[in-house]
Amino acid sequence: MSDQPTAAEPPAPPAESAKQADQDNSGQRPRLGRLLIESIVEGNSVVVTALAIVTAIVVGGLLIAFTDPTVLNAWGTFFAAPGNAIARAWGSAAGAYVAMFEGSIFNPHTVGAIFQQKSIGVAFSDGTVSQVFNPISETAVNATPLIFAGLSVALAFRAGLFNIGAQSQFIGGALVCTWLGFGVSLPPVIHVVVCVLGAFAGGAVIGWLVGFLKAATGAHEVIVTIMLNYVLADFLAWILGTSGMRRPGRSDLISPLIAGNAHLPLLLGSHLRVNAGFLLALACAAGVWWLLNRSTIGFEFRSVGANPSAARSAGMSVPRTWIGVMLIAGGLAGLAASAVIQGTDFTLTFQSYGTYGIDAITVALLGRARPLGVVLAALLFGALHAGGIAMQASTSTPLSVTTVIQSLVVLFVAAPPLVRGIFRLHRATARGAGQSLAKGWNG
Amino acid sequence: MRLELRGITKRYGALVANDGIDLTVEPGQIHALLGENGAGKTTLMNVLYGLTQPDDGEILADGQPITLRSPKDAIRAGLGMVHQHFMLVPVFTVAENVTLGAERSRRLGLLDRRGMRREVRELSERYGLRVDPDARIEELPVGVQQRVEIIKALAAEARVLILDEPTSVLTPGETDELFTIMRQLRADGRSIIFISHKLREVQEIADVITVVRRGQVMGQRPPTATDEELAALMVGRKVVLQVSKSPAAPGEVVLAVEQLTVPDDRGQHAVDGVSFSVRAGEILGVVGVQGNGQTELCEALMGLRPVSAGSVRLAGREITAQTPRQRIRAGIGYIPEDRQSDGLVADFSVADNMILDVYDRPPYARGIALDLAASRANATARVAQFDVRTTSVDTPAGTLSGGNQQKVILAREFGRDLRVLLASQPTRGLDVGSIEFVHRRLIEERDKGVAVVIISAELDEVYALADRIAVMYEGRITGFRPPSVPVEELGMLMAGAVPATADKDQAAGESA
C-alpha cells in the first residue's frame, strides 16, 4: 500500500470533527462504538482466553480417551456396541479430569476421612483435616515459581523485550540463594530474608547482563537470553561438582541442604507445603502492577515498549530502560528460584530449573502480560500440574497429558482467530496479546 | 483504455471517504486529481487499485464493468500504480525489481536474467527513462527509483498509470523530467491519473483537472483554470491561507548553530557545515526539497542524532553533547515530523501523552510515584485550551484524527516553558481548520519570546509564518531570504542554484 490511507480523514469543520474524535486518522480502524461492542461480544481477551481453556480441556479429554487402551478396544467393536465405546471414552476422560480436580482443588473423600477419626481433635492433630486443603495447597505451591517467572517475562514484555532467559536468571538466583542457605548461619527470620534478597540479586545480575549487552552492543535479547540459558545451565552443572557446592558424601550433582532457618515459613501447618513464598509472589504481582501503572519507572517501561522512538523523542533513554527492566525481570525470575529452594526442595540440583523458563513464557502469554493475568495463569498451570500428579496416581493417564493441555491452552490463546472460528465469534481485531507477544520477535 | 468510475462510495464507519465519485479517464489523457491531504484521493486510488473495496458504485474499463478485489485484478485489468512510497526491494537490481512477482524462469527454475534486463532496457529507451537495469535500487536517487516504479507498471502492461503524489519527493528538475516522461506516455496512448495537491504542477501537465474535497467531486476544470478558482474548489472558500501576525520583535540570540555536521544513517553528511542563529521572538523557516538534510538537522538539534562536528548553543550555553532529556529540561520544545511514530504513543491515553516528556517531574510525579490525578487535571485543562476533540482524556491518542493528535503534541510542548521550539512539518496531513489553529499557536509562541524553527515542505506555510527563510540543499544552507522573496528565487535555491547575491545575503541572514 502506498501510505496510510489518510484520505479517510476529510477536512472537517469543528462541529463535525467532534463526531469523528474517535476516528483513527488512518480511517481503517472501526469506530469506538463498534470497538466497544466488539470487545463485549468477543471479549477480546477474557472470553477468548476462557474459551481457549475450554477448548484445550475438550481436546485434552479426547486425547485421554483415545490413548486409553480399553477405550480403543471398545471402539474396535463400535458397530456392535456403539454405546459401550462412547461410554468408555466418556468414562476415561471424565475419570481423569475428576482425578485432576481432586488433586488440585478439592477432594470430597478427604472430608469423609475426618469423620472416620475418633474425634475432631485427633483429626486436626494427625493431619486429616489438613488433607482437605492439600489439593489447594499443592496448586499454590506449584503456582508460586510460575508467578515469579511469569511476572519476569511479562514485565520485560511490557517494555518491548522478549525475555526467554527466565531459566538462566532462575539459575543465577538459585546459586546465590542456595549458597547463602547452607553457607552462612543466621538467625531465623533474617536468614530467610537474606536468602530471598540473594535470589533476587542473583537473578538481577543475569538480567542486567542481558539488558547491558543489548544496550551497549545492540545484541538481540532473544539470542542473548537463549545462549545464557545454556551457559548458566552448564555453569550450574559444573559448580555443583566443585567442592564448594557439592553435598558431602554424594556423587551426583546436588548441593547441601539449606539451613532450616532459611526455609520459607509454612502457612497452614506442617502437613501442607504451601508457604510464605506464595504470599511473596502475590505481593510481587501487586508490586509489578504498581510499578507498571503507577510509577514513573513503569511509565518509561511502557512508553519504550509501546513506541521507543516516541519515548526517545520525549527524552527517555531507551537503553537505560532496557537495562532497568531486565534487572528487575531477572530479579523476579531469581525469586522463582527462592520459592523452589527455600519453599519446597531445600537443595539445588543440576535440574532444579526444570521447565520454569519456558513455562514462564506461556504463563505471561496466557496472562496477557498483566500481573493479575499472570497470577491467574500460573494458578491454572499450577492446578494442572498438581492435578496431573494425582491423575497419574489414580488413573492410567500419564502426567504428560497435562503438558499437552497446557500447550493447547497457549496455542489457542496465541491464535485467537482459531478460537473465534470454533465458537463462531465476531470478526477478529488483530490486537490480541497473542499477536503482540509474537510481535516481540521482530522488535 | 477508457476508464470510468461511477458513483464510487467508500465509508469508514460514519465517515464517508468517497461520496459518489464519478470520474472518466479517456485514453491518452493526463487526468489530474487535485485535492488537499485527506480529501479522499488516496482512498479513491486504493479502490481503483483493488486495495480496498467500495461500498457502492462501479468501475468500467472500455464500457465493461470490472471487479477489483486485489491489486492483482487491477494489474490484470491494465492498471498500474506508482505509490507515494516506493515498493522496491533496496538490495535488488532494477531488473530484479521490475520482474518481482512476475519472474520469468527458464528450465530448472533458473531466473531468466538476460530477458529481464532486456525488457527493462527496451522500456527505458522507448520512453526516455534512462535507467540502468543492473543498478541496485539503494544506490539510485529518488527520482530514478520513481522511474523504476513506472517501468514496473509498464512491464506489467499498464494502460492506465496512477501516480500518487509523484512530485512530493522530487526536486524541481526531477519534476520536469517526470513531466517529459508523462507526456511521452500520453503520446503512446496510455492514460495517467496524476494525484497532487500542488496547483502549479497540475496546471502545467494535466489535460483535465478534477477537484476533490471531502470525498466529493467539486468540479472539473481545464488546465487553463486560474489558481484562485482551483484553490477555491479545493478548500471550499475563496481565501487562501493567510495568518495575521504582527511584525517580529526579535530579542537576543537564543539558538546558535555553528558549522554543524550531521551524518545520516549511512554515514554520509546529511547536514554539512550548517550555521545559523535564531533570536527570541522570531520564526526561522527552513525549506527545501524533502531529503536535503532538514530532518537530520532537526533531530540533531534535539539530540536524537549524533553530531560529527560543529556546535549548538542555547542562550550561550553549549548543548551539543546533551541528551534529549537535558535539552527538554533546558527549554527546547519539539514537534516531530512524524507524529505517529515520534510524537505520540498511540496506545497511551491522551492524558499520558500530554505528560510524555514531563512525567517524572512535579506535579506529575512524587518521587517515583505518578500522580494520576494531576495528570488528568492537566489533560482536562489542556484538552479544553487546545480544543482537542476527544471523548475523554482516557481515550487512546491513536484513535484521534491527525489534527487532534497534533493538538495533543502542541498542548504538551506548549505546556512547558519554552525558549526554543523546533517544529518539523507541523501541519502535515492536517485539515484547513487544524492548520489555521496550529499556525496561530506557533505565532503566539513566537510573540511570547520563543525562538521558533519551522521546517516545512509547504512553501505557503513558510511564507505565512516565517520572519526569515533558510533554504537547504544537499545538507547546506544555500541562502537566507526574507519572506518577501519570490517563489522562483526560492525554487532556484532549493535546486542548489546559488544566485550571485547569495553570499551577501547569507552573511546578512546570519547577522540578522
Contacts between the chains, C-beta under 8 A, distances in Angstrom:
chain1	res1	chain2	res2	distance
A	1	B	46	7.1
A	1	B	51	5.7
A	1	B	83	7.4
A	2	B	42	6.6
A	2	B	45	7.5
A	2	B	46	7.6
A	2	B	81	7.3
A	2	B	83	3.4
A	2	B	84	4.9
A	2	B	85	6.2
A	2	B	164	5.1
A	3	B	42	6.8
A	3	B	83	7.1
A	3	B	84	5.0
A	3	B	85	5.7
A	3	B	164	7.8
A	4	B	340	8.0
A	5	B	17	7.6
A	5	B	42	5.4
A	5	B	43	5.5
A	5	B	46	5.8
A	5	B	52	7.4
A	6	B	37	5.9
A	6	B	38	5.3
A	6	B	42	6.2
A	6	B	402	7.1
A	6	B	429	5.4
A	7	B	17	5.3
A	7	B	18	7.7
A	7	B	38	6.4
A	7	B	39	6.9
A	7	B	40	4.5
A	7	B	41	5.8
A	7	B	42	4.0
A	7	B	43	3.4
A	7	B	44	6.9
A	7	B	46	7.6
A	7	B	215	7.9
A	8	B	12	4.7
A	8	B	15	5.8
A	8	B	17	4.2
A	8	B	38	7.8
A	8	B	40	7.7
A	8	B	43	5.9
A	9	B	15	7.7
A	9	B	38	4.4
A	9	B	401	5.4
A	9	B	402	5.8
A	9	B	403	8.0
A	9	B	429	7.7
A	9	B	431	7.2
A	10	B	15	7.3
A	10	B	16	7.9
A	10	B	17	7.2
A	10	B	38	5.6
A	10	B	39	6.6
A	10	B	40	6.6
A	10	B	213	7.8
A	10	B	214	4.1
A	10	B	215	5.7
A	10	B	431	7.1
A	11	B	36	6.0
A	11	B	38	5.9
A	11	B	39	7.2
A	11	B	213	7.4
A	11	B	214	6.3
A	11	B	235	7.7
A	11	B	236	8.0
A	11	B	431	3.1
A	11	B	432	5.1
A	11	B	433	6.8
A	12	B	214	7.6
A	12	B	401	7.8
A	12	B	431	6.2
A	12	B	433	7.4
A	13	B	433	6.4
A	14	B	387	7.5
A	14	B	389	7.6
A	14	B	433	6.0
A	17	B	389	4.9
A	17	B	401	6.4
A	17	B	403	7.2
A	17	B	404	7.4
A	17	B	431	8.0
A	17	B	433	7.5
A	18	B	389	4.9
A	19	B	14	6.5
A	20	B	14	7.4
A	20	B	15	6.2
A	20	B	389	7.3
A	20	B	401	5.7
A	21	B	389	4.1
A	21	B	390	5.0
A	21	B	391	5.7
A	21	B	395	7.5
A	21	B	400	6.4
A	21	B	401	7.1
A	21	B	404	6.6
A	22	B	390	8.0
A	22	B	391	5.8
A	22	B	395	7.0
A	22	B	399	5.5
A	22	B	400	7.9
A	23	B	12	7.3
A	23	B	13	6.6
A	23	B	14	7.7
A	23	B	15	5.7
A	23	B	399	7.4
A	23	B	401	5.7
A	24	B	398	6.5
A	24	B	399	5.2
A	24	B	400	7.7
A	24	B	401	7.7
A	25	B	400	7.2
A	25	B	401	4.8
A	25	B	402	3.8
A	25	B	403	8.0
A	25	B	405	6.7
A	25	B	429	7.5
A	27	B	12	4.5
A	27	B	15	6.5
A	27	B	17	6.2
A	27	B	43	7.5
A	28	B	12	6.6
A	29	B	399	6.9
A	30	B	13	6.2
A	31	B	13	3.8
A	31	B	14	6.3
A	32	B	391	6.7
A	32	B	395	7.7
A	32	B	399	6.6
A	34	B	13	6.8
A	294	B	369	6.2
A	294	B	370	5.5
A	294	B	372	7.3
A	295	B	368	4.8
A	295	B	369	5.9
A	295	B	370	6.0
A	296	B	359	5.7
A	296	B	360	4.4
A	296	B	365	4.8
A	296	B	368	5.0
A	296	B	369	7.6
A	296	B	370	5.9
A	297	B	368	5.6
A	298	B	370	7.9
A	299	B	352	7.4
A	299	B	359	5.0
A	299	B	360	7.8
A	299	B	370	6.1
A	300	B	359	8.0
A	300	B	360	8.0
A	302	B	345	7.9
A	302	B	348	7.5
A	303	B	345	5.6
A	303	B	348	7.3
A	303	B	356	6.8
A	306	B	345	4.7
A	306	B	346	7.4
A	306	B	347	4.8
A	306	B	348	6.5
A	307	B	341	7.0
A	307	B	344	7.4
A	307	B	345	4.4
A	307	B	346	6.8
A	307	B	347	7.7
A	309	B	341	5.3
A	309	B	342	5.0
A	310	B	341	6.8
A	310	B	342	5.5
A	310	B	343	6.2
A	310	B	344	5.9
A	310	B	345	5.1
A	310	B	356	6.9
A	311	B	345	7.3
A	311	B	356	7.8
A	312	B	304	6.3
A	312	B	324	6.6
A	312	B	342	7.9
A	313	B	302	7.0
A	313	B	304	6.4
A	313	B	324	6.8
A	313	B	334	6.3
A	313	B	336	5.5
A	313	B	342	4.5
A	313	B	343	6.8
A	313	B	357	8.0
A	314	B	324	7.7
A	314	B	328	7.5
A	314	B	356	4.2
A	314	B	357	3.9
A	315	B	323	7.2
A	315	B	324	4.6
A	315	B	325	3.4
A	315	B	327	7.7
A	315	B	328	4.5
A	315	B	329	7.9
A	315	B	357	5.1
A	316	B	325	7.2
A	317	B	323	7.0
A	317	B	325	7.2
